[in-house]
Amino acid sequence: MSSSGERVKTSEYPLFRRLAPHGTLFTQLNPSGTLDTLYTAVKDRARQHPQDYSHWYIDGGEPLEGIAHEPGLTVMSYPMVVPAAKREFALLKRLTSGTGAKGSLTSEAVGSYIAGLRPEDLNLEENSSEAPLRHFEVNLITQTAGCQIFSTTFVQWASRECLHRAQPLTLFARFATRQRNAPMEQLLDRDPLQQPRDAEGSLIDADMGAYYTWINQSRLPGADQSRFLVWFEDQHLASAIPPTLPKALRLLDLSGSDKCCSKWRKGASALYSQGSSLCERDFQVSCLCPSVA
């Protein structure tokens, strides 16, 4: 599922143009109640197939209250990892400035130092049940590019690594607005959660992130039975790529009536339920939601 751009009411950017040829494009949806329907479906799947690290919710902003504490759902969010990212930058600054190091540092030495960081080095609390997730977060922060700085990059990379490492049954990824770009020295030094937002740029990032997530999902075993839904949150635009819908179809006749909206929401829930009996990687929810505070 994709939700894209709270407060981005209009945009000249052609959303989902890369995904539309592979599925069905919906252009006249009534968004009322759709987010509730989608995260209810995610919770239901986690209850129906209770397996560790099989159902993920990744958010570029604050997690939705109705789903963040759902048993059986692995939850990650950008605000949760920002303190660890800032800690990483502080350690790197101390290292490269000469504190605790002798002589000049090579890029290989810096890379080796970063690769050796542990959850406790980044002040990530760890207990035995959450150890795999904490190590996943450390690898995400230290081994990828831009996750520490931009929330949209965090969601894209976290989704990629989740699909690659966990191969989940359910992935619900929700993009949020990121900070505006700036010179690198400023980006590394400032708090990304307290900066002006770039809503339009975040929308473009989220569109590309959804496309790359679909590509990564398509590489997994059982991808031909997978379902993918991307939605411009609170808006009338969505694209669905399940095996049960025709490709390159553009639906313009779904008016904003309650009847049509109800049919679409039932269809969205059906995308989950059809795959539930298969117990496959049957749905990828990529929620493009740059939510502007």
C-alpha positions in Angstrom: 0.0 0.0 0.0 1.2 3.4 -0.7 0.2 6.6 0.9 1.7 9.7 -0.6 2.0 13.1 0.7 -0.3 14.5 3.4 -0.8 18.2 2.5 0.5 17.5 -1.0 -3.0 17.9 -2.5 -1.8 18.4 -6.1 1.4 17.6 -8.0 2.5 17.8 -11.6 4.7 14.8 -11.0 3.3 11.7 -12.8 3.0 9.2 -9.9 3.2 5.5 -10.5 4.0 5.8 -14.1 6.7 3.0 -13.7 4.3 0.7 -11.9 1.1 1.3 -13.9 2.2 -0.8 -17.0 2.5 -3.8 -14.7 -0.9 -3.6 -13.0 -4.1 -1.6 -12.7 -4.1 2.1 -12.0 -7.0 3.6 -10.0 -7.5 7.3 -10.5 -10.9 8.1 -8.8 -10.8 6.5 -5.4 -12.6 7.8 -2.4 -9.8 7.7 0.3 -12.2 7.9 3.2 -11.4 5.0 5.6 -8.9 3.4 3.3 -5.9 3.6 5.6 -7.9 2.0 8.4 -8.9 -0.8 6.1 -5.3 -1.4 5.0 -3.7 -1.5 8.4 -6.6 -3.6 9.8 -5.7 -6.1 7.0 -2.1 -6.1 8.0 -3.0 -6.8 11.7 -5.3 -9.6 10.6 -2.6 -11.2 8.6 -0.1 -11.0 11.5 -2.7 -12.8 13.7 -3.5 -15.4 11.1 0.1 -16.3 10.4 2.0 -15.8 13.7 5.6 -16.3 12.7 8.6 -14.3 14.0 9.7 -11.5 11.6 7.1 -12.5 9.0 5.1 -9.3 9.2 6.7 -5.9 9.0 5.6 -2.3 9.4 8.2 0.3 8.4 7.4 4.0 8.7 9.3 7.1 7.8 7.5 9.1 10.5 5.8 8.2 13.8 4.1 4.8 13.6 0.3 4.7 13.5 -1.1 4.1 17.0 -3.6 1.5 15.8 -0.9 -0.8 14.5 2.5 0.1 16.1 2.0 -2.3 19.1 0.3 -5.2 17.4 1.6 -8.6 18.6 3.4 -10.5 15.8 4.2 -7.3 13.9 7.8 -6.1 13.6 7.8 -2.3 13.7 10.6 0.0 12.6 10.4 3.8 12.2 12.8 6.5 11.2 12.4 8.5 14.4 13.3 5.4 16.4 16.7 5.1 14.7 17.6 8.8 14.4 19.3 8.8 17.9 21.5 5.8 16.8 22.3 7.6 13.6 23.4 10.7 15.4 25.5 8.6 17.7 27.2 7.0 14.7 28.0 10.5 13.3 29.4 11.5 16.7 31.7 8.5 16.9 32.9 9.0 13.3 33.6 12.7 14.1 35.6 11.7 17.1 37.5 9.1 15.2 38.4 11.3 12.2 39.3 14.2 14.3 42.1 12.2 15.9 40.5 11.4 19.3 41.2 7.8 20.1 43.2 7.3 16.9 46.9 7.6 16.0 48.2 8.9 12.7 46.1 9.3 9.6 43.1 7.2 8.8 42.4 5.5 5.5 39.0 5.0 4.1 39.4 1.3 4.7 40.1 1.9 8.3 37.0 4.1 8.7 34.9 1.5 6.9 36.2 -1.3 9.1 35.4 0.8 12.2 31.8 1.4 11.1 31.3 -2.3 10.2 32.4 -3.2 13.7 29.9 -1.0 15.5 27.5 -3.0 17.8 24.0 -2.1 19.1 25.4 -1.0 22.4 27.9 1.3 20.7 24.9 3.2 19.1 22.9 3.2 22.4 20.3 0.7 21.0 18.7 -1.2 23.8 18.8 -4.9 23.4 17.3 -7.9 25.0 17.5 -11.5 23.9 14.1 -11.4 22.1 15.0 -8.3 20.1 18.6 -9.0 19.4 18.1 -9.8 15.7 16.1 -6.6 15.1 18.7 -4.4 16.9 21.5 -6.0 14.7 19.3 -5.4 11.6 19.0 -1.7 12.6 22.7 -1.4 13.1 23.5 -2.9 9.7 20.9 -0.7 8.1 22.4 2.5 9.6 26.0 1.6 9.1 26.0 -0.3 5.8 23.6 1.7 3.6 23.8 5.2 2.1 21.6 8.0 3.3 19.4 6.2 5.8 20.7 8.3 8.6 19.8 11.6 6.8 16.6 11.2 4.9 13.5 9.4 6.1 12.5 8.4 2.6 15.8 6.8 2.0 15.4 4.9 5.3 12.1 3.4 4.3 13.4 2.4 0.8 16.5 0.7 2.2 14.7 -0.8 5.2 12.2 -2.3 2.8 14.9 -3.6 0.6 16.8 -5.2 3.4 13.7 -6.6 4.9 12.7 -8.4 1.7 16.2 -9.6 1.2 16.9 -10.9 4.7 13.5 -11.8 6.2 11.5 -12.5 3.0 8.3 -11.6 5.0 4.7 -12.7 4.3 3.6 -9.0 4.8 5.4 -5.7 4.4 3.7 -2.4 5.1 6.0 0.5 4.2 4.9 4.1 4.8 6.9 7.0 3.6 7.0 10.3 5.4 8.2 13.8 4.4 12.0 14.2 4.7 14.0 17.2 5.6 15.1 19.6 2.9 18.5 19.0 1.3 21.5 21.0 2.4 25.3 20.9 2.2 26.6 17.6 3.6 28.3 19.2 6.6 24.9 20.6 7.7 23.1 17.3 7.1 25.6 15.4 9.2 25.5 17.9 12.1 21.8 18.8 12.5 18.7 17.0 13.8 16.8 15.7 10.8 13.5 15.6 12.7 13.6 19.4 13.5 14.2 20.7 9.9 11.9 22.2 7.3 10.1 19.6 5.2 10.4 19.0 1.5 6.9 17.7 0.6 7.2 17.6 -3.2 10.7 16.1 -3.1 9.5 13.5 -0.6 6.7 12.5 -2.9 9.1 11.9 -5.8 11.4 9.9 -3.5 8.4 7.8 -2.3 7.3 7.1 -5.9 10.8 5.8 -6.7 11.0 3.9 -3.5 7.8 2.1 -4.2 9.0 1.2 -7.6 12.3 -0.2 -6.3 10.5 -2.1 -3.6 8.3 -3.8 -6.2 11.4 -4.7 -8.1 13.0 -6.2 -5.0 9.8 -8.1 -4.2 9.7 -9.4 -7.8 13.0 -11.1 -7.3 11.9 -13.3 -4.4 10.7 -16.9 -4.7 6.9 -17.0 -5.2 6.9 -13.5 -6.6 4.4 -14.5 -9.3 1.8 -15.0 -6.5 2.7 -11.8 -4.6 0.4 -8.8 -4.3 1.6 -5.2 -4.4 -0.5 -2.1 -3.7 0.7 1.5 -3.7 -1.5 4.4 -2.7 -1.2 8.2 -2.6 -2.4 8.5 0.9 -5.6 10.6 1.4 -5.8 11.0 -2.3 -7.7 9.3 -5.2 -4.7 7.6 -6.8 -3.5 4.0 -6.4 -1.9 1.2 -8.3 -2.3 -2.5 -7.7 -0.1 -5.3 -9.0 -1.7 -8.7 -8.1 -1.9 -11.7 -10.3 -5.7 -11.4 -10.3 -5.9 -8.0 -12.1 -5.1 -7.2 -15.7 -1.9 -5.2 -16.6 -1.7 -1.7 -18.0 -5.4 -1.0 -17.2 -6.5 2.4 -16.1 -9.7 2.6 -14.2 -11.4 6.0 -14.4 -15.0 5.0 -13.6 -14.6 4.6 -9.8 -16.5 7.7 -8.7 -16.2 9.0 -5.2 -19.5 7.3 -4.3 -19.6 5.3 -1.1 -20.7 2.3 -3.2 -17.6 2.4 -5.4 -15.3 3.2 -2.5 -16.7 0.2 -0.6 -16.1 -2.1 -3.6 -12.5 -0.9 -3.8 -11.8 -1.3 -0.1 -13.2 -4.8 -0.2 -11.0 -5.5 -3.2 -8.0 -4.2 -1.3 -8.8 -6.5 1.6 -9.3 -9.4 -0.8 -5.8 -9.0 -2.1 -4.7 -10.0 1.4 -7.2 -12.7 2.0 -6.6 -14.4 -1.3 -3.0 -14.9 -0.4 -3.6 -15.7 3.2 -4.4 -19.3 2.5 -1.2 -19.6 0.4 1.0 -18.4 3.2 3.3 -16.9 0.7 4.9 -13.5 0.3 1.5 -12.5 -1.0 1.3 -8.8 -0.3 3.7 -5.9 -0.2 2.2 -2.7 1.2 4.3 0.2 0.2 2.8 3.3 1.7 4.1 6.5 0.1 3.2 9.0 2.7 5.3 12.2 3.0 3.3 13.5 5.9 4.1 17.2 6.4 3.9 18.3 10.0 
